[in-house]
Every structure is written in C-alpha cells, then in structure tokens.
Amino acid sequence: MSLVYSGVRRLAELLRLDHLARRERLLMLFLPYNAYMDESGTHDESEVVALAGYLTTYDGWNDFEDEWNQVMCHYRVNDFHMTDFVGHREEFDDNNYWTPEIRTHLIERVTGICQQKTTIGVGCAIIKEQYERLLSPKIREDLKHPYYFCLYACLNMLINWGDQRLATIKPIQFLFDQKPGRFRLGSLKVRWQTWATDFFHTIKDGLDENGLIVGGITFGSRQDYPQLRAADLLVYEVARLRLNLWKEPERDIRRSMEVLKKDMNLMVSFPDEKEIRNFGRIIEMAAEASAKGMNDQEIWAELRKEFPKS
C-alpha cells in the first residue's frame, strides 16, 4: 500500500490541472468544507436505513488520509469495511492474526482518526417499518427509497447548523459512495446516482436556493477516496445505534460510537413517528401548491410558514 496515494490528487489529475493550478486549487479547497458520505441499509431486508458522513477542510482530509493509510499499512488492511470487520469477514476472517487485542487496537485507532481529523459528522437513520407505515404509497413511490428521506435530513441539518464558519466558507462540496444498481421509473430503468443527484438538487433549491452552503454532488469509490471509509464507519455506528435504541433501548452505547461522539462533534437525527408524518405532510402540501401553479420559491415559502423548523 502506498503512503503517498491521494484521492484528491487523482481528482486533480482527472481535471487535468497543471502543477500551478493544483497548488492554487488546493489552497482554494483549504477554505470550503467537503462532506464525504456513505449509505447503509439499502438492501430490502434491512430494518434501518441510514446516511452519514464527515465534513472538514482540505487540510483536515489531507491529514486524515495520511494517518489512515499509515494505520492500514501497519495492520495490513487493503479495504476497511466496517461490516466486514464486525462480522469477521473478508480480510478480517483470520482469527489467528485478528486476535481480540489486535481488533481492539485497530478500531481504537480508526475511530480516533475519524473523531480527531474531522470537523463534524452528520447522519440520519430511519426505521423502515415506520417509513412504510406512516408515509402514503404515493410519497413512497415518489421518493423511491428511505435513503432519500435521510439525504433530506442530513442536508437540512447542515443548512441549519449554527456554526459561524458557514458564513465565510464557500459552499460544501459532496462526494457520495457509489451505489450499484438501477430501479424502474415509469418505462425506464434509472441509476440510483441519477435519482440521488436530481433529488439532491431539488432539496438544495428549496433549502438553500442561493447556493450559499450546499454546493455540488459527485460519486466515488472507497478505493479512490479513503475519506469514504470514515463515512462507512460512521454510518454503520449510526445505523447500529438506531436499531439498538428501537429494539434494545437499555443496551449501552458501543465503545466505538462513544469515541466518535466525543467532544459533541456529531449531528445525528433519528426521526420519530411525528417527524415522519410531518415530512409526509410537507410533500403533500408541495404537490398541492405545485398543482395550483406556484413556482418552487413560492412553494418553499409556504412550507416554511407551516413548518418553520422542519
């Protein structure tokens, strides 16, 4: 494993930036925050669906990548995936090497890096049964998946984050983990990424119409962007915590999650039934207003009057 590998450097190469432009671009990237997000629970049998990610400056991601790669090299890990680690699968199935002590040391190192090398984590997890029971078939058909409910919640939290740095930084750029597969939309089969991009911009236009906070969206792999492995770890812990609070509320919070939420640098939403119903009402009101010929700005203005904190 190369310690000089950089997904950001590869992105600069794809953009065909010369060395001077790369230096200038890296300086520009020092100011904005960059959100790396991953999703969990999008399989049909999942009880919880979650979306989570971390946000920090370029320097923060640069430091993260250097330290993360050193840890992966030390423990001889090529592709850290939290579900594989917890389930003793793939690279982690050799119990002769992966003793409890080594496993504990590794998870302490990676959770520590995620907590220390990022500015804030953002996540949302929803119980699929509640989503399907409380939202009308029409809304569920329009959304296609509770994944997009979580996307709305995460963007809404970021936009309403009271940190004064958002007044001076450039819009946040988002890199989401690639998700394979297509779903049927009318007579067409549409990629998840296509629908996610459209939905992302719909939310952006409504919640941040001037583009002051929410920037663009793109997709990449964990192999190209080690930063996505931090999101992979966080989204697993967010989904696991939501499931435990639902089924085993008396159970202690996992040690790894305790580390991640240290210093209160997490914003996590677990929508209850009332919030899910309100979300459904928002969608219905937007559809009614659109049918009356109202434009997007007028629709969102009406929604803010009805749900000022939604």
PyMOL commands that set and color helices and strands:
alter all, ss='L'
color gray80, all
select helices_A, chain A and resi 7-14+19-29+58-74+82-87+90-92+100-116+128-134+137-143+146-159+164-167+192-207+227-247+255-260+262-264+273-291+296-306
alter helices_A, ss='H'
color red, helices_A
select strands_A, chain A and resi 34-40+48-56+120-127+172-177+182-185+188-191+214-220+266-269
alter strands_A, ss='S'
color yellow, strands_A
deselect
rebuild
show_as cartoon
